[in-house]
């Protein structure tokens, strides 16, 4: 078991650490740009006390 320190107090962790495989992240340019383009079109024109603005 592993002894840990939290706010100045030692304690023993009751669970064993689980070894997991690392996750490899990928950047997909086409997906990112299509999502950015689709969200930019969904902003309506809002009106507050006669003043028009877009969020």
N, C-alpha and C positions, 0 to 999 in steps of 0.2 A: 504494500500500500504506500501511497505517496503522502508525505506530510506537507500541508499547505499552510500559508500564512494569510490571514484575512483580518485587517484592522488591528494588527498587533497580536493576534491570537493564533496559535498553532492548532490545526485540526487535521484529522486523518480522513482522506477521501475514501468512501466505502465502495466506490465502483472502480473497476479497472478501466483504464483508457482504451478506447476502441481505435484500432488502426484502420483508417479509411484511405481509399485511393484518392489522390488529388483530382480535382475536376479541372479539365482544361477548357478555358473560356475562349470563344471565338468571336471575331468581329465580322458581321455580315453587312457590308456596306449597302447592298440593295434593300435589305429588310429595314435597316435604320432609316435610310432616306425616304423610303415609301411611307413609313410610319410618321416621320416628321412632316411630310407633305400632307398626309391625311388629317393629322391633328390641327394643322394650321388653317385648314379650311372650315373647321367646325366652330370657330369662334364667332358668335353672333355679335351684332352691334347692340350694346346695352345703353339704356337711358336712365339717368339718375337726376332728378330735379331739373329736367330739361337739357342736361348736358349728355351728349352722345359719346361713347367710348367703346373700345374693344378690349376684352380681357386678354 
